[in-house]
Amino acid sequence: MSSPETQQQQLAQEKQLVAATAAGWVRDGMVVGLGTGSTAAPFIELLGQRVREDGLRIQATATSRASDELAREVGIPMLEPRRGLRFDLTVDGADELDSQLRLIKGGGGALLREKVIATASDYLLIVADSSKAVAQLGRFPLPLEVVPFALPWVLDAVAALGGAPVVRVNKLNPAELAQSDQGNLLVDCHFEQIEDPSALALQLKTIPGMVEHGLFLGLARAAIIVQGGAAQVLRPGQAAVAAAAFSALP
Ligand SMILES: O=C(CO)[C@H](O)[C@H](O)COP(=O)(O)O
């Protein structure tokens, strides 16, 4: 058994590897959606490097303020949201993914913008370290974005669905509640096992004041994860293929 530090280092290396593989799939002229989190961040940095050093011509929109700031810092030309804007490729992380590429997202609190951009994308590519692949979704608490006024009733409704809710606190100041980029609250729902993600997604959507949930179903076209030390491409319901077999989007 390796130490927790060694495991963290290994996962950090995996994030770099999947981020670099995804950055290699971006082509001149693409409009790119930029995800949020510790796997999306190295992707943004490497993409910026391609823009600065190779003259890659792309435009992008980010799924969070943090990713937007990083993208501008590394020199990626940014687009504001506007009608008709579509993304050729969005690269984002995930908290859990199953073999159908159903996802839990929102660990970083950006699930609303992430779902908006994912839905406006022709190709959602997930980049994840090996700890994220699961047989069944639900061990990772499912994040919800909630309008502050509605919080008590949303907590009641989620508890009735069996997902013990915990209101997220600000990591830097645990006396405060965490806020999304939209000023909403975040609630983490402990389901442990989600037997039927589609049914749960429909039930959650009926709760007033629950703005968005972190189940991303039927959105991801592919994922790059690390298995056996090498980057592998997963597509919904298909066997993994070595990423080295692709030089562009599969
Ligand atoms: O959904 C997200 C942020 O809202 C992230 O993609 C998810 O939390 C994975 O993050 P990381 O790559 O840091 O593990």
The ligand as a MOL file (V3000), in Angstrom:
LIG
                    3D

  0  0  0     0  0            999 V3000
M  V30 BEGIN CTAB
M  V30 COUNTS 14 13 0 0 0
M  V30 BEGIN ATOM
M  V30 1 O -17.3700 19.3690 -11.5610 0
M  V30 2 C -16.3560 19.9550 -11.2820 0
M  V30 3 C -16.3110 21.3120 -10.7260 0
M  V30 4 O -17.6090 21.7970 -10.4570 0
M  V30 5 C -15.0420 19.2740 -11.5150 0
M  V30 6 O -14.9530 18.9390 -12.8520 0
M  V30 7 C -14.9980 18.0430 -10.6600 0
M  V30 8 O -15.1970 18.4450 -9.3070 0
M  V30 9 C -13.6670 17.3210 -10.7970 0
M  V30 10 O -12.6490 18.1360 -10.2960 0
M  V30 11 P -11.1410 17.6380 -10.2150 0
M  V30 12 O -10.6630 17.5170 -11.6110 0
M  V30 13 O -10.4750 18.7290 -9.4140 0
M  V30 14 O -11.1360 16.3430 -9.4770 0
M  V30 END ATOM
M  V30 BEGIN BOND
M  V30 1 2 1 2
M  V30 2 1 2 3
M  V30 3 1 2 5
M  V30 4 1 3 4
M  V30 5 1 5 6
M  V30 6 1 5 7
M  V30 7 1 7 8
M  V30 8 1 7 9
M  V30 9 1 9 10
M  V30 10 1 10 11
M  V30 11 2 11 12
M  V30 12 1 11 13
M  V30 13 1 11 14
M  V30 END BOND
M  V30 END CTAB
M  END
